[in-house]
Amino acid sequence: MPDSLGGAIERVTFHNLDTGYCVLRVRAKGHADLVTVVGHLPQAIAGEQVAATGEWVNDRTHGRQFKAAELKAAPPHTVEGIAKFLASGLVKGIGPIYAKKIVAAFGEKTLDVIDRSPSFLAQVKGIGPKRLALIREGWKESGAVRGIMTFLMSHGIGTARAVRIYKTYGENAVKIVTENPYRLSDDIWGFGFRTADDLALKLGIPRDAPQRIQAAVRHVLNDAAGSHGHVCLPEEVLVEETAALTQASAEQATAAIEQLQIRDEIVRESTQLYLTHLYQAEVGVARQLLALAEGEHPLPQVDTAKALAWVEGKMAIALAESQKAAIRAAVAEKLLVVTGGPGTGKTTIVKAIVEVFAAKGRRVLLAAPTGRAAKRLSESTGRDAKTIHRLLEFDAAAGGFRRGRDNPLEVDLLVVDEVSMVDLVLMNKLLAAVPASACVVFVGDRDQLPSVGAGSVLADLIDSGVVAVARLTEIHRQAGASHIVRAAHAVNAGEVPESAPTADGDFYFVEADDPALVIDKILAMVTDRIPKKFGLDPLRDIQVLSPMNKSDLGVQNLNKLLQAALNPGKDGAIAFRVGDKVIQTRNNYTREVFNGDIGRVTAIDEVDQLAAVEFDGRTVEYEFTDLDELQHAFAISIHKSQGSEYPAVVIPVHTQHFIMLRRNLLYTGITRGRKLVALVGSRKALWIAATKADTATRFGMLAKRLIV
C-alpha cells in the first residue's frame, strides 16, 4: 500500500520544464519540518497545494525524501498560500508587492475575484487600466497553458513549448494538436518531426498513415536545408531517408511524395525534389540575375585610366593590379563578384568602386547580412550601410518586405558584403527589389563557411562563369605583417599555422592536450591574461568560438563556465542574468533581431515577465516565454560568428571536435579576429583541421540555371 502526503509547496528547489521532474519543499500535514518531495508536474508553483502518493526513501546525498509515483497540484486555499502563489510570477503584472496588496484586499476569495470579477482589482491602489489588462491576459494565458501542459505531459511531451503552442493556436490548441500533431513540426518553431511523431503515435495515429509519411517527407527536405544547406534532394535520397525515418516501404514514401506534389508542397525537376518555396527562390535568383545582366550600365562611358588615377589620388593609395582589374570590371559589368582572402584589400576596393560611382552622381546602397557586418562596411566606406532585412524594410504588420518587384530600391549601385553568408531565400528577396537598370557588386570570401541557410550562392555565382569575377590575390604589405593573416592563408593552403615568434604578436597556438587543461587556459585568457596584456574588455572585446555545441569544449559547457567567471550571480526565474552576453538564434522580423545578432541583457522584470536586451544601442524586449530565441554568447559556434569581427578571438581546437575539424571552419574562425587570435588545444587536432578539406557538396542547381 503506497504512502500518501499532502500540503502546500513552500519552495520549488528544481523544476525541469522539458520533463516535468521537480524537487519541492512542502509544508506537509502532520510534519513539523519541511518535507522534500520529488516527482513530476507540468508546473510547480510555490503556494499551491499538492497531493502525493508514493514512498519514503533515503537519498545518499539529500537524505530522507518522499518519492511520488503520482503528484497532483491544486490552487491554494489559505491566505498565505495564495500570496505565495501570486508572488511566484505565475501571472504577468503581479509580483510580491502586488500579491500582498491584492490578498490583503480580498483574502481567501482572491483567486475567485481574479478569475470571475477581475475588474474589482482596480480597487487596489496602484492597479490602473494597463496593469489590470496585463493581469487579465496573464491569468487567462496561465490557465490555458497549464491545460496544454497537462495534456502534453500526459503523452510524454515536455512542457517548455506549451506557451508557444498556445500563442499559435489559442484556445483550440489541444483540439488542433489532437487532430493533427504533425502540424506542430510545421507551425511551431523548435518543434521537430520526431517529437510530433512520438505524440502522434501515442494518440493512435497508425504508422502507415499517409499524413505521417507525408510529414516525414517534409521533415527530410526541411532538415536537408536547415542542417546541411541543400536546396533540393535527389529522389532516391528522399525516398530512402523517408523510409528509414518511418519504417515505411519505398512505395509508400513515393506515394507520399506524389501527394505532396499534387498539393504543390513539393516541386520536381528532373530527378530533384524541392520544397516549393526553395524551388521558387532558386528559379527567382537565376531569373533575376540574368535579367540584371542585360541592359545598359548605369554609368556613362568611363575613361578607366583616368578613373583609376583619380581614385588613387583621392584615397592616397597605390592600387594593386588585381584591384585595378576589379574597378575596370565594376564600371563595365552589370554584375560583379569581388572575392579574396584576408589582407587582399576587399574593403579598399569596395570603397574605391563606391567613390567612382558617387563621383558620377550615381545612387549607391550598401548592405550586409548581419548588423556587425553592416557596421563594419559603414565604417570602412564612410557611408551608411544596412542589414539586408532593414534595407528591404520589413513590415511586421504585413508579414513581408515593403521593398520588392513592385516597390524597388532607388539605386544605381548595390554593394552586398559577406555574400558567403547570404542564403538562397534572402538573396531572392534582395534581387527582387533591385531595379533592372542597377548593377550589383557581390563581395565575399569563397573559402569561408557557406551560409547557414540553404544554398551556396557565392560559390554558384563564381562557378557559373556567367557573372564577372574579380579575384584579389596580392596580400598588402601592412596586412602581410599580421600573423593572423599569415595563419589564415596557411590554413587555406592546407598548412599548419605557426605562432607569432614574439610575445607582442597577434596569433598564437597554445598547446594543451587534456580538455580540462584547455578549459583552464581559456578561462585564464579571457578573464585575466588578454584583458591585462591588451587592455581589452572580456565581455565586449573577447569572443570564444567553438567548432561544436556539445562536448566539454563545446559552446554549451563553455558558456556555463564563462558565465560563472564573467557574470556570477544567483539564478532567478529565467536562465539569464542582467549583464549576460546573448545571441539571437532565429530571425524575428517583428523585433527586428536576426539569427546571429549579439546583445547584452540589461534588465529583468519578474513581475511583468519581461527581459530587455540591448543590440548595438537598441533595446529589445522579450517576454519570458520567448527567451528560448536567445542563447548565452560568452561562447558561440564558429558558424554563428560568420560576418562578424572581434578584437580578440579564442578557439579551442581539440579532437573532441573531430567530426567538425576541417579547413574552412578553422579558416573562418581565425579570420574573425582583428587584433588577436589564440588557438588552444592539441597539435594533432590543429593538423587535422588545417589539412582536412571540406568535401561536402550542397544539392542545388543555381549554377546550372545561370548557364543559358
Summary of the structure (lengths in Angstrom):
residues: 708
radius of gyration: 29.0
end to end distance: 79.8
largest distance: 97.3
contacts: 2392
relative contact order: 0.08
helix: 44%
strand: 22%
